[in-house]
């Protein structure tokens, strides 16, 4: 999943996605919002679990950062764990705040518009599409 993510194009700065691919330790509790930190001018993506049937990642977005429009062949659940974000699905904008989530349907165009710093969890489910 992380290799398909593309940051929004910046006019004056090169935007980057920093991918941290090691999974979290199993059988150990975590404070979810502390799993990942903000990095200046960047989107950071850390894998929590990666399996052939889907994966869970946590992401942080610095102020002004977002993701370009894309589609996925799978349903994706996005949950905001800190801050707020505009998630646009099929040209309809949804403002999500801390604790809110939304299912992005398979094959729907979607992107994330910057709305200050925020963190979110993305859960991609691949099973059920055989």
C-alpha positions as CSV (number, residue, x, y, z in Angstrom):
1,X,0.0,0.0,0.0
2,X,2.6,2.5,1.0
3,X,4.3,2.5,-2.4
4,X,1.1,3.6,-4.1
5,X,0.6,6.7,-1.9
6,X,1.5,9.9,-3.6
7,X,1.8,13.3,-1.7
8,X,0.1,16.3,-3.1
9,X,2.4,18.3,-5.4
10,X,3.8,21.4,-3.5
11,X,4.6,24.6,-5.4
12,X,7.6,25.6,-3.5
13,X,8.8,22.5,-1.7
14,X,9.4,18.8,-2.5
15,X,6.9,16.7,-0.5
16,X,7.9,13.3,0.6
17,X,6.3,10.2,2.1
18,X,8.5,8.5,4.6
19,X,7.6,4.8,4.9
20,X,8.5,2.8,8.0
21,X,7.8,-0.8,7.1
22,X,8.6,-2.8,10.2
23,X,5.5,-4.1,11.9
24,X,4.6,-3.3,15.5
25,X,5.6,-5.7,18.3
26,X,3.0,-8.3,18.9
27,X,1.5,-9.0,22.4
28,X,2.5,-5.5,23.5
29,X,0.1,-2.6,24.2
30,X,0.6,0.7,22.3
31,X,-0.8,4.2,22.6
32,X,-2.0,4.4,19.1
33,X,-1.6,8.1,18.6
34,X,2.1,7.8,19.7
35,X,3.0,5.1,17.2
36,X,4.0,7.7,14.7
37,X,5.4,11.2,14.9
38,X,5.0,14.3,12.6
39,X,7.9,15.1,10.3
40,X,8.2,18.6,8.8
41,X,6.8,18.9,5.3
42,X,6.1,15.2,5.1
43,X,3.6,12.4,5.2
44,X,4.8,9.4,7.3
45,X,3.4,5.9,7.0
46,X,4.1,3.1,9.4
47,X,2.9,-0.5,9.0
48,X,1.1,-1.9,12.0
49,X,0.2,-5.3,10.3
50,X,0.8,-6.4,6.7
51,X,-0.8,-9.6,5.4
52,X,-1.8,-10.9,2.0
53,X,-5.5,-10.3,3.0
54,X,-5.0,-6.7,3.9
55,X,-2.9,-4.3,6.0
56,X,-3.2,-1.7,8.7
57,X,-1.1,1.4,8.7
58,X,-0.9,4.6,10.7
59,X,0.0,7.8,9.0
60,X,0.9,11.3,10.1
61,X,0.5,14.4,7.9
62,X,2.3,17.7,8.6
63,X,0.3,20.9,8.1
64,X,-0.4,21.4,4.4
65,X,0.3,17.8,3.4
66,X,-2.2,15.4,1.8
67,X,-2.5,12.6,-0.8
68,X,-3.3,12.9,-4.5
69,X,-6.4,11.3,-6.1
70,X,-6.3,7.6,-6.5
71,X,-8.6,4.5,-6.5
72,X,-8.1,1.2,-4.9
73,X,-9.6,-2.2,-5.9
74,X,-10.4,-2.8,-2.2
75,X,-12.4,-1.2,0.6
76,X,-10.4,1.0,3.0
77,X,-11.4,2.2,6.4
78,X,-9.8,5.5,7.4
79,X,-10.0,6.7,11.1
80,X,-8.7,10.0,12.3
81,X,-6.8,9.5,15.6
82,X,-5.6,13.1,16.0
83,X,-6.6,16.4,14.4
84,X,-9.0,16.6,11.4
85,X,-8.9,15.9,7.7
86,X,-11.0,16.3,4.6
87,X,-11.4,12.9,2.8
88,X,-12.9,13.4,-0.6
89,X,-14.7,10.3,-2.0
90,X,-16.1,10.5,-5.6
91,X,-16.0,14.3,-5.4
92,X,-17.9,14.5,-2.1
93,X,-15.8,16.0,0.8
94,X,-16.2,14.5,4.3
95,X,-14.7,16.4,7.2
96,X,-13.5,13.9,9.8
97,X,-12.3,14.8,13.3
98,X,-10.5,12.8,16.0
99,X,-12.4,9.6,16.7
100,X,-14.3,9.6,13.4
101,X,-13.9,7.1,10.6
102,X,-15.2,6.4,7.1
103,X,-15.2,3.5,4.7
104,X,-13.8,4.4,1.3
105,X,-15.5,1.9,-1.1
106,X,-13.5,-0.1,-3.6
107,X,-13.1,1.5,-7.0
108,X,-14.0,5.0,-5.7
109,X,-11.8,7.9,-6.5
110,X,-10.5,9.5,-3.3
111,X,-7.9,11.9,-1.9
112,X,-7.0,13.6,1.3
113,X,-7.1,17.4,1.4
114,X,-4.8,19.1,3.9
115,X,-6.5,20.6,7.0
116,X,-3.7,21.1,9.5
117,X,-1.6,18.4,11.1
118,X,-3.4,15.1,11.6
119,X,-2.9,11.4,12.2
120,X,-5.0,8.5,10.9
121,X,-5.2,4.7,10.7
122,X,-5.9,3.1,7.3
123,X,-7.2,-0.5,7.2
124,X,-7.2,-2.1,3.8
125,X,-9.3,-5.3,3.4
126,X,-8.4,-7.5,0.4
127,X,-10.4,-10.6,1.2
128,X,-13.9,-10.9,-0.3
129,X,-12.8,-9.8,-3.7
130,X,-11.8,-13.2,-5.1
